[in-house]
Amino acid sequence: MRRLLTALILLCLLPWLLSGCERGSGVAQVHPDESGVLVVVTRNGPTTYYLDRHERPSGPEYDLVTDFAKAHGWEVDWMVVDSTAQVIDALEAGKAHLAASGLTHLESRNQRFERGPAHTEVTQQVVCHRDLASKPRQNADLANVEIAVTADSSYAERLRTLASDHEGLSFQEVNKGTERLLGEVAEKALQCTVADSNIVKVNRRFMPSLSVAMDLTEGQNLGWYLAGGATELAEQAFGWMNSREGDEAIDRMERRHYAYITEFDFVDLRALNRRIEDRLPEYKELFLAAEEETDMPADLLAALSYQESHWNPNARSPTGVRGMMMLTQNTARSLGVTNRLDPEQSILAGARYLEDRHRRLPEHIPEPDRLFLALASYNVGRGHLLDARQLARDLGKDPDSWSDMREVLPLLSDERYYPQLRYGYARGYEPVHFVQRIRNYRDVLSQAFD
């Protein structure tokens, strides 16, 4: 009887014992030198990993990890999750070798994982709506505003520390990404949130109502974390990041994703009016010729070109797009362009590309909605626009109405929706802002084409 009881107890405990044996097991126990594959967990976002307008992987973390893996002859298997908490959980469960998700180096995390190299310095910033009357200017003022931050984030840890010293300071930890919380602040659904300065810098271009109220910390390091016990891989990561090759990779990443971003400013009508007098006459006939060939309005093409390059035929971005219409090399080649810096070729190709975006939309969409949707497709990519149109249907919105699509497109960066979309995350605020800017420019330019 005793033996039978012992056997039954062991049988009941067997699943628990097996799960205990598996704790910490997984891909993290197999070094990439053995498998040839580096498994990386990251989070969708403009400062980490996302698909660009041409549906290619991009982002600061993507660039650095790709260069690191290439230097060691490894392939990268990306595990894309929705939140910082999920990044931490995946690394702790041994499902990934490396977390590259814009994680702040914290002592609490250093105790749980192998700390990897840092690549970016940021400050935590309190961000509120520009119209908020009583913005916090010092730590004690934080007790007077509503604050929500991403759960399990460095922001929550910092606020907990401050709350112990400042009576009345409280905040919410929510399962929402930082970009989504910034959007809620921009829409006045939330008074304030906290975000890293690089995230603020990227998103203020598309949410100009955001205002940095105060810095919550001094400089902090963002960098990688590795699974616990992965000391050899951590040493390889430090060795590469601190090498000349690593320095060059960081420099490329910064130039590609951050260096070109300036502080957001409203449309400078005086500058536009000066350029209408100084630059537009040289190119006006080219816009009119492009209209004749493509039926895309000349004043619209001029507004699009001004948005893209300020009518600078030698314009070039860190991502490699060039010319009056800022064409990628692949797009230019597909349109027969032999020299992207030739204004005539660039303007005509940009017009043809916009006409293609317009033609691919259903003919039943009324104007000007169809034209605005074509501009959004020009900016964010046709795949992401198709995702937004389907999402509009799912939400009971009209995918043929620009008014409705203005509300839906920003949801492409909302973690409630993009994991289920075919093309995933996109900076959905950008095409909305893009179209609005072009419409504003066109209003000013229309008189020049009368």
N, C-alpha and C positions, 0 to 999 in steps of 0.2 A: 504494500500500500504506500509506504514511504517513497519507494522508487518511482511508483506511478505519479505521486504528487510532485516529486522533483522534476520528472519529465514534463509534466503539464506546465510547471512554472517556467522551465527553460523554453518550452514551446511558445508560451505567451511573451517571453522576453526576447525571443529571437529577432523579430522585426526591429525592436529598439536597439539590440546589440549590433545588428547589421548597419542600421543607420548611424550608429556611433562609429563603426569602423569606416564609414564613408565620409564622416565629417572632415572637411578640409581636403577631401580628395577631389579628383577631377583634372581638368586640363592644366591647372596651375602646377601640378606635380610633375608634368612632363616638360622639360626645358625645350624652348623653340629650336635649339641646336639639334635635338633628337627628332622632333616632329616636322621641322621646317615651317611651322606655322606659329605666329604670335597672335594670341587671342586677346582682343582689346575691348573693354567695355567703355562706352561713352554715352553721352546724352545729346539728343537733337537740340541744336541751338546755334545761333550765328557766331558764337565765340568758341564752339567746340566742333561739331560735325553736322553737315546738312547737305542737301542736294541743291546745286545752283540752278540758274535759269535754263541751263542746257542739260539738266538732270545728271550732272557729274558730281561725285562726292567732293566736298570742299570743307573748309573750316580750319582754324588754327591748329587744333589738336590733330585733325586728319593729316595736315601737311607734315607736322613734326614726326608723328608716328610712322608715316609712310617713308620718310627719309631714314629714320632709325632702322626700320625693318630692312629697307633696301641695302643699307650699309652692312648688314649681317646676312644677307641672302635669304631672308624669311618672307613668306607671304603673310598678309594680315587678314585675320578673320574678325570682322567688326560685329560686336554685340551692341546694338543701339537700344537703349531703354529710355524711360520717360522722365526720370527724376534722379536727383542726387541720392536719395535713399535707396533706389534700386541699383545704382552704381555701387554703392557701399555693400549692399547685400550680395550682389553677384561676385564681387571680389572676395568677400569673406567666405562665401560658399565654395571658393576655388573654381568658379566657372570661367575665370579669365586670368591671364598672366598679369595684365596691366590695366589700370584705370587711368584713362586720359580724358578728363571731363571737366577741366577747369577747377580742380579741387584745390582749396587753400590748404597749405601745410599747417597743420595744427598738432599740438602735443597729444591731444586725445586720439587723433588718427595715427600718429607716429607709434603709439603704443599697441595699435591693433594690426598695423600693416608695415611692410617695408617701405620706408620713404624713398621716393625716387627723386630725380633732379627737378629743379624749378626752372621755369622758362619765362615767366611774366611777373611783373610786380604790379599790384593793384592796391587801391584803398577801398574799404567798404564805405558806401555813400548812402545817406538817407535821401530818398527821392520823393518829392511831393508834387502835387499839381501846382502850376505856376500861380493859380488864382487863390490858393489857400492863404487865408489872411494871417494866420499865426504859425508860420513855418518854424520848426525847431532850429535853433542856432547853437545850442549847447546841450550837453547830455541831460541836464535837469529838465529841459523843455520837452523831452521825448514823452514825459508823462502826460502831456496835454494833447497828444494826437493819437489817432488810430493807426496802428502799424500791424501789418501782416507780412510774414516772411516765409520762404520755402522751408519745409520741415527738414530736420537733420542737416541743416546748412551751417556754415561758419557764421552766418548772420545771426542765427538763433543762439549760437553759443556766445557770441559777443553781447547780445542783448540780455541774456541771462546773467552774465557777469555784471553788466551795468545795473540791472534791476536790483541786485543785492545791495547796491550803494545808493540808489535813488528811489525813495518811497513813491509809490504810485505809478511807476513805470511798468507797463504791461504790454504784451504783444501776443499775436496769434501765430502759431505754426500751422501752415496749411499745405496740403498735398497739391501744390500748384507750382509750375516752373516760374523762375524769376521774370522771364519775358512776359508771361501772362499777367503777373502781378503788376508789372510796369504798365501794361495795357489797361488794367483796372484803375490805376492811378490816373492815367491819361484821360480815361472816360469818367473820372470823378466818382467811380464806384468804391474807391478806397482812398483814404487820405494820403498815406505814405507807405513806402516799403523800403527795403534795403537791398542794394545790388553792388556788385563789384564795378569799379570805375570803367573797366573795358566794356562791360555789358551796357552800362549807361551810355558810353560814348557811341556805341553802335546803334542803339535803339532811339536815341534822341533825334536822329535824323528823320525818323518816321513818326515820332511822337513828340512834336515840338512843344507841347504843353507841359512836358516834364521839366521840373526844376530841381537842381541839386541843392538841398537845404543845408547840408553839413557833411563833413567827413566823420565817419564813425570810428575809424582806425587810422593809424599810420600805415606805411607801406607793408604789404604782406605778399608772400610768395605763392603763386599758383604753380602747380607742377603735377607730376605723376606719382601714383602709388602702385605698389606691387603686392601680390599676395604674400601673406605672412610666411616667412622662411625662404623666400625667393632672393636670397642674398647675392647669388651669382649673377642673376639677371639684373638686379639692382645695380651692381657694380658695372655691368656692361652699359646700362642706361646712363649712369653718371659719367663713365668714361667717354661715351659718344657725345653726350650733351656738352661736356666741358672741353671737347676737342675743337680744333679749327673747323672741322666738318659740321659739328653741332652748332658752333657760333654762326656759321654761314646759314644754316637751316633756320635758326631763330631769326636772323636778320631778314631772310626771305619771307618768313611768316609774318613778321611785323610790318614789312613794307606792303605785303599783299592784302592784309586784313585790317590794319589799324592806321598806318602812317598817313594815308591820304585823307583820312576823315578829319574834317575841321568842325569846330563848334557850329551847331545849327544856327542859321540865320534866316529870317523871312526874306521873301523875294526882294531883291534890291532893284527896284524899278528904275532908279537913276542909272545904275550900271547897264541895265538892259537897254534903256533909251540911248545911252551913249553908243552902245554896240550896234544899235539899229542904224545910227548915223555913220559909224566908223567902219563896221565890218559887213553888215548885211548887203550893201550895194554890190560888193564884189561877188556875192554868191546868189543873189536874188534870182537871176535868170536860170541858174541851175535848179533851184527849187521849182520854178515854173515849168521847166522842161521835164522834171521828174513827175510833176502833176499830170502833164499831158500824156506821159507814157503809162502811168499807173492809176490815174484817177484819184490818187491820194492828194488832198488839198495842199497847195503850196505853203500856206501860212501854218498849217498843222506840221508839215515836214520841217519848216524853219523852227517852230517851237520845239519839236522833238530834237532837232540837231542842237539847239541852244541848251536844252536840258542835258544832252549827252556830252557836249564839248565846248559850249560857249562859242561855237563857230570857229574853233581852232583846228585847222586841218592837220596839225601835228600832235594833237592831243593823244595821250597814252596813259592808261591806268596800270597799276601794279599787277592786275590780272592778265594783261596782255592785249586787251581790246584797244583799238587805235582808230584815229581819224575823226572826221566830222560827225559820223554817225556811230562811232565807237564799236566797230565790228570785230568779232573774233576772227581769227585766221581761218577757222573751218567754215564759218558762215560766209566770209568774203570769198573763199575759194568756190563754195557751192553756187555763188551768184556771179561767178566769172570775173571777180575783181583781181587784177594783177598788182595793184598798188593801193593799199588802204589809205595812204597819205594824199592821194589824188582827190581833191574835193569833188570833181565831177563823178568819178567812179563811186566814191563813198556815198554821196547823196543819192544817186540813182539806186545803188544797191540797198541802202536803208529803206528807200521808198518801196522797192520791190519786196523786201522782207516784210515790211508792214502790210503791204497789199496781200501777201501770202497769208499772214496771220488773220487778216480781215476776211479773205476768201474762204478760209477753212471753217469759219463760223457759220452756223445755219443762216440761210438767207431770210428766214422769217423774223429774225431779230430786228427790231426797228432801229432806225438811226435817231439820235447819235449813240444809242447804247451799244450798237454793234461796233462802232468806231472806238469807243472807250474800252470795250472788252478786247479789241485787237491791240490797243496800246498796252493793256495789262499783260496780254500774252507776249508782246514784244519784250516786256520787262522781266516777267517772272518765268516765262517759258510756257509752251502750250500744254505740257503734261500737268503742271501745277494748276493752270486755268481749268483744265478738264476736271481735275479733282475738286476744285472750288465749285464748279457748276453742278457736279453730282452732289456735293455736300449741301448746296443750296436746295436742291430737290428734296434731300433727306430731311432738311429742317423746315420744309414747307415754304421756302422762299422761291422767288422767280429767277431762274438762272439767266434769263434774257434781259433782266432789268439791272442797269448799272447801280441804281439806288440800292437794290437788295444785295448786289454783289459787293458793294463797298463794305457792307456789314459782314459778309461771309468770308471774303479773302483774308482778313486778319486771323481767322480761325485756323488757317494753315499752319500757324505757329503755336496753336493751342493743343496741349498734350491730351485733351479730351477727344480730339478728332484726328490729328495727323497720323497716329499709329495705325489707323484703319484705312488710310488713303493709299492709293497705288504708288504715288510718287513721294509720299512722306512729307517731312517738314519743309516748309518754305517760309521766308520772311514776308508774310502776307500783308503786313502794313506797307511794304515798299511799293508794290504796284498801285495801291490806293493813292499814296503820296505822289508817285510818279505821274499818274494821270492828272491829279489835281494841279501839279506844277505846270504841266504842259498846257492844260486848259487856261491857267492864268497867263502864261506866256503868249498863248494864241490870242487871247483877248487884247493884249497890248500890240501884238504884231499885225492883227487883222487890218489896221489902217494902212500899214506899209504895203499891203498887197491889194488895196482897193484900186 
